[in-house]
């Protein structure tokens, strides 16, 4: 909700319109403005947030272990790689393009990382950088073929989807696997941030957010620009504080099966990685020239070109970001399973990531989407198998429910787009 409010003006400016034609003086005015945007089709992540709440209510009522600290920590780890992969795909989807190779690109990159650590003794960080560099090169190749040769992204990325599966198959061999047991990389999924450090980070995040919001409020008010009422700013800070500090308290509790024997407490390390990437890419999309140009190209590429934007460079960069994030996602997935195999990144990995972005609110038609969409949608996607697993449901139920949720999200996106068109935006 907070990031959605912050980025609405950015996205609107990229399309050449502004939904906020007047200043909201009170929370009531701000609420009415928000309802007007909803009626106009600007729903953002609201459907996904409501869906996540419904899933939590349903699963917690059906199984008493769903809301336990152990399962919540497990859910965070399960969602990590999906959120990161979906975050990268948001950049491509903003252009109205698609990257079908993102999942296997992550698997190929993780394979390279594991090989250079095992066979050549590279340190974890040099090996991780090598894997991410491989992902960036893949994105550079895809983006160049799409933009310079004009080949549809569906065809190019489908070809890469097929070809990249040969990389781990050749390097590992059919039926084989590589251990992914580096203390740091493996620890992203099986180790936790020290409790004290987690609390310090949580307080810093809340104070930092409050400082930024109050600074923006003061700056806009001083310059006579459209700004949110102070009461709304304080409410948003309070909501974020409740969420961040509440989750920190929940995950800081001892969740060991035998708490009298040993202790398992703290935020899983994968969470700070996802949060850092979320903050960074949110800043890029909302506060940089590249972000504004990306929205402009996604909204109308020809108009952006005539405005002097280097459309080719923007598109290539978007594919490079998507594949680089796919590489990071591949590392997180390998960290979770503890190994890399020929099937890493294949199967339904890509479908879940695309579904996460769309469910979170990113439009398949381009021009609308945010990094937070991927995180919210990733939590929805991860919650479904997590909850159904506790209920001992058959695997096919998971596919049916996930497919239904994705279809519902795509329908909401299509209806919202028609409403925006009808409203002239």
DAZI-V330507 format. One record per residue. N is the residue number from 0. RES is the residue in one small letter. SS is DSSP state (2 for helix, 1 for strand, 0 for the rest). D_FIRST is the distance of its C-alpha to the first C-alpha in Angstrom with 2 decimals. Layout:
# DAZI-V330507
N,RES,SS,D_FIRST / N,RES,SS,D_FIRST
This chain:
# DAZI-V330507
0,x,0,0.00 / 1,x,2,3.80 / 2,x,2,5.69 / 3,x,2,5.03 / 4,x,2,6.29 / 5,x,2,8.79 / 6,x,2,10.16 / 7,x,2,10.70 / 8,x,2,13.83 / 9,x,2,15.04 / 10,x,2,15.07 / 11,x,2,16.55 / 12,x,2,19.16 / 13,x,2,20.10 / 14,x,2,20.98 / 15,x,0,22.79 / 16,x,0,20.84 / 17,x,0,18.41 / 18,x,0,16.34 / 19,x,0,16.28 / 20,x,0,20.00 / 21,x,0,20.08 / 22,x,0,18.76 / 23,x,0,16.68 / 24,x,0,19.03 / 25,x,0,17.50 / 26,x,2,14.45 / 27,x,2,16.20 / 28,x,2,16.50 / 29,x,2,12.86 / 30,x,2,12.18 / 31,x,2,15.04 / 32,x,2,13.92 / 33,x,2,10.62 / 34,x,2,13.02 / 35,x,2,15.36 / 36,x,2,13.13 / 37,x,2,12.59 / 38,x,2,16.37 / 39,x,0,16.94 / 40,x,0,15.46 / 41,x,0,12.23 / 42,x,0,10.19 / 43,x,0,8.34 / 44,x,0,7.35 / 45,x,2,7.40 / 46,x,2,11.11 / 47,x,2,10.99 / 48,x,2,8.83 / 49,x,2,11.30 / 50,x,2,14.06 / 51,x,2,13.51 / 52,x,2,13.75 / 53,x,2,16.81 / 54,x,2,18.36 / 55,x,2,18.15 / 56,x,2,19.69 / 57,x,2,22.35 / 58,x,2,23.40 / 59,x,2,23.50 / 60,x,2,25.64 / 61,x,2,27.92 / 62,x,0,28.47 / 63,x,0,28.51 / 64,x,0,28.11 / 65,x,0,24.68 / 66,x,0,22.81 / 67,x,0,25.47 / 68,x,2,24.77 / 69,x,2,26.94 / 70,x,2,25.06 / 71,x,2,21.58 / 72,x,2,23.06 / 73,x,2,24.64 / 74,x,2,21.45 / 75,x,2,19.88 / 76,x,2,23.07 / 77,x,2,23.24 / 78,x,2,19.80 / 79,x,2,20.47 / 80,x,2,22.69 / 81,x,2,20.78 / 82,x,2,17.50 / 83,x,2,19.67 / 84,x,2,21.63 / 85,x,2,18.73 / 86,x,2,17.25 / 87,x,2,20.65 / 88,x,2,20.92 / 89,x,2,17.83 / 90,x,2,20.13 / 91,x,2,22.86 / 92,x,2,20.90 / 93,x,0,19.59 / 94,x,0,23.31 / 95,x,0,23.96 / 96,x,0,26.04 / 97,x,0,26.26 / 98,x,0,27.52 / 99,x,0,29.38 / 100,x,0,30.93 / 101,x,2,27.93 / 102,x,2,28.60 / 103,x,2,32.32 / 104,x,2,31.83 / 105,x,2,30.04 / 106,x,2,32.96 / 107,x,2,35.53 / 108,x,2,33.97 / 109,x,2,33.85 / 110,x,2,37.48 / 111,x,2,38.54 / 112,x,2,36.88 / 113,x,2,38.68 / 114,x,2,41.98 / 115,x,2,42.20 / 116,x,2,41.50 / 117,x,2,44.03 / 118,x,2,46.75 / 119,x,2,46.55 / 120,x,0,45.28 / 121,x,0,42.39 / 122,x,0,40.06 / 123,x,2,36.61 / 124,x,2,34.89 / 125,x,2,37.40 / 126,x,2,37.20 / 127,x,2,33.39 / 128,x,2,33.63 / 129,x,2,36.27 / 130,x,2,34.08 / 131,x,2,31.19 / 132,x,2,33.83 / 133,x,2,35.08 / 134,x,2,31.64 / 135,x,2,31.44 / 136,x,2,34.92 / 137,x,2,34.03 / 138,x,2,31.13 / 139,x,2,33.51 / 140,x,2,36.06 / 141,x,2,33.71 / 142,x,2,32.24 / 143,x,2,35.77 / 144,x,2,37.11 / 145,x,2,34.35 / 146,x,2,34.46 / 147,x,2,38.08 / 148,x,0,39.81 / 149,x,0,37.49 / 150,x,0,37.37 / 151,x,0,34.43 / 152,x,2,31.77 / 153,x,2,32.20 / 154,x,2,35.88 / 155,x,2,35.58 / 156,x,2,32.94 / 157,x,2,34.81 / 158,x,2,37.92 / 159,x,2,36.18 / 160,x,2,34.78 / 161,x,2,38.39 / 162,x,2,39.94 / 163,x,2,37.64 / 164,x,2,38.38 / 165,x,2,41.90 / 166,x,2,40.95 / 167,x,2,40.34 / 168,x,2,42.99 / 169,x,2,45.54 / 170,x,2,44.69 / 171,x,2,44.27 / 172,x,0,46.41 / 173,x,0,46.00 / 174,x,0,45.19 / 175,x,0,44.79 / 176,x,1,41.96 / 177,x,1,41.30 / 178,x,1,40.31 / 179,x,0,37.07 / 180,x,0,37.92 / 181,x,0,37.45 / 182,x,2,36.55 / 183,x,2,33.53 / 184,x,2,32.14 / 185,x,2,32.87 / 186,x,2,31.52 / 187,x,2,27.98 / 188,x,2,27.89 / 189,x,2,30.54 / 190,x,0,30.19 / 191,x,1,27.75 / 192,x,0,26.78 / 193,x,0,29.07 / 194,x,2,27.58 / 195,x,2,28.27 / 196,x,2,26.76 / 197,x,2,23.59 / 198,x,2,23.26 / 199,x,2,24.07 / 200,x,2,21.43 / 201,x,2,18.74 / 202,x,2,19.94 / 203,x,2,20.12 / 204,x,2,16.51 / 205,x,2,15.40 / 206,x,2,18.06 / 207,x,2,17.38 / 208,x,2,13.73 / 209,x,2,15.04 / 210,x,2,17.89 / 211,x,2,16.04 / 212,x,2,13.78 / 213,x,2,16.97 / 214,x,2,19.06 / 215,x,2,17.00 / 216,x,2,17.10 / 217,x,2,20.84 / 218,x,2,21.64 / 219,x,2,20.18 / 220,x,2,21.72 / 221,x,2,24.99 / 222,x,2,25.25 / 223,x,0,24.46 / 224,x,0,21.48 / 225,x,0,18.54 / 226,x,0,16.13 / 227,x,0,13.62 / 228,x,0,15.64 / 229,x,2,16.38 / 230,x,2,15.51 / 231,x,2,11.83 / 232,x,2,11.95 / 233,x,2,13.72 / 234,x,2,11.42 / 235,x,2,8.46 / 236,x,2,11.33 / 237,x,2,12.59 / 238,x,2,9.72 / 239,x,2,9.70 / 240,x,2,13.46 / 241,x,2,13.79 / 242,x,2,12.16 / 243,x,2,14.09 / 244,x,2,17.23 / 245,x,2,17.27 / 246,x,2,17.23 / 247,x,2,19.75 / 248,x,2,21.93 / 249,x,2,21.84 / 250,x,2,22.85 / 251,x,2,25.32 / 252,x,0,27.40 / 253,x,0,30.50 / 254,x,0,29.91 / 255,x,0,33.39 / 256,x,0,35.32 / 257,x,0,38.14 / 258,x,0,36.62 / 259,x,0,40.11 / 260,x,0,41.26 / 261,x,0,38.47 / 262,x,0,34.91 / 263,x,0,31.76 / 264,x,0,28.87 / 265,x,0,26.10 / 266,x,0,23.07 / 267,x,1,24.26 / 268,x,2,24.81 / 269,x,2,22.88 / 270,x,2,19.56 / 271,x,2,20.20 / 272,x,2,21.24 / 273,x,2,18.05 / 274,x,2,15.94 / 275,x,2,18.44 / 276,x,2,18.29 / 277,x,2,14.50 / 278,x,2,14.74 / 279,x,2,17.83 / 280,x,2,16.83 / 281,x,2,13.58 / 282,x,2,16.07 / 283,x,2,18.53 / 284,x,2,16.44 / 285,x,2,15.04 / 286,x,2,17.94 / 287,x,0,21.08 / 288,x,2,23.57 / 289,x,2,23.43 / 290,x,2,19.74 / 291,x,2,20.51 / 292,x,2,23.62 / 293,x,2,22.00 / 294,x,2,19.74 / 295,x,2,22.88 / 296,x,2,25.05 / 297,x,2,22.72 / 298,x,2,22.61 / 299,x,0,26.37 / 300,x,2,28.48 / 301,x,2,31.63 / 302,x,2,30.17 / 303,x,2,28.71 / 304,x,2,32.16 / 305,x,2,33.89 / 306,x,0,31.62 / 307,x,0,33.02 / 308,x,0,30.31 / 309,x,0,31.89 / 310,x,2,30.42 / 311,x,2,32.54 / 312,x,2,31.32 / 313,x,2,27.63 / 314,x,2,28.18 / 315,x,2,30.29 / 316,x,2,27.86 / 317,x,2,25.03 / 318,x,2,27.40 / 319,x,2,28.47 / 320,x,2,24.94 / 321,x,2,24.39 / 322,x,2,27.71 / 323,x,2,27.33 / 324,x,2,24.08 / 325,x,2,26.05 / 326,x,2,28.70 / 327,x,2,26.38 / 328,x,2,25.08 / 329,x,2,28.78 / 330,x,2,29.53 / 331,x,2,26.86 / 332,x,2,28.18 / 333,x,2,31.71 / 334,x,2,30.78 / 335,x,2,29.58 / 336,x,2,32.73 / 337,x,0,35.09 / 338,x,1,36.78 / 339,x,1,36.79 / 340,x,1,38.64 / 341,x,0,39.53 / 342,x,0,36.79 / 343,x,0,33.98 / 344,x,0,31.07 / 345,x,0,32.71 / 346,x,0,32.32 / 347,x,0,28.88 / 348,x,2,26.99 / 349,x,2,26.16 / 350,x,2,25.35 / 351,x,2,22.85 / 352,x,2,21.16 / 353,x,2,21.11 / 354,x,2,19.88 / 355,x,2,16.99 / 356,x,2,15.91 / 357,x,2,16.49 / 358,x,2,14.94 / 359,x,2,11.68 / 360,x,0,11.77 / 361,x,0,14.34 / 362,x,0,17.10 / 363,x,0,20.63 / 364,x,0,22.03 / 365,x,0,20.77 / 366,x,0,18.98 / 367,x,0,15.36 / 368,x,0,13.41 / 369,x,0,11.66 / 370,x,2,12.64 / 371,x,2,9.50 / 372,x,2,10.49 / 373,x,2,13.71 / 374,x,2,12.66 / 375,x,2,10.69 / 376,x,2,13.62 / 377,x,2,16.09 / 378,x,2,15.29 / 379,x,2,15.84 / 380,x,2,19.03 / 381,x,2,20.29 / 382,x,2,19.74 / 383,x,2,22.01 / 384,x,2,25.14 / 385,x,2,24.54 / 386,x,2,24.57 / 387,x,2,27.31 / 388,x,2,29.32 / 389,x,2,29.45 / 390,x,0,30.64 / 391,x,0,33.31 / 392,x,0,32.48 / 393,x,0,34.30 / 394,x,2,32.79 / 395,x,2,32.92 / 396,x,2,30.51 / 397,x,2,27.84 / 398,x,2,28.51 / 399,x,2,28.50 / 400,x,2,25.20 / 401,x,2,23.43 / 402,x,2,25.11 / 403,x,2,24.14 / 404,x,2,20.42 / 405,x,2,20.69 / 406,x,2,22.73 / 407,x,2,20.29 / 408,x,2,17.45 / 409,x,2,19.99 / 410,x,2,20.97 / 411,x,2,17.52 / 412,x,2,17.42 / 413,x,2,20.93 / 414,x,2,20.36 / 415,x,2,17.35 / 416,x,2,19.65 / 417,x,2,22.45 / 418,x,2,20.49 / 419,x,2,19.49 / 420,x,2,23.17 / 421,x,2,24.40 / 422,x,0,22.35 / 423,x,0,23.89 / 424,x,0,20.91
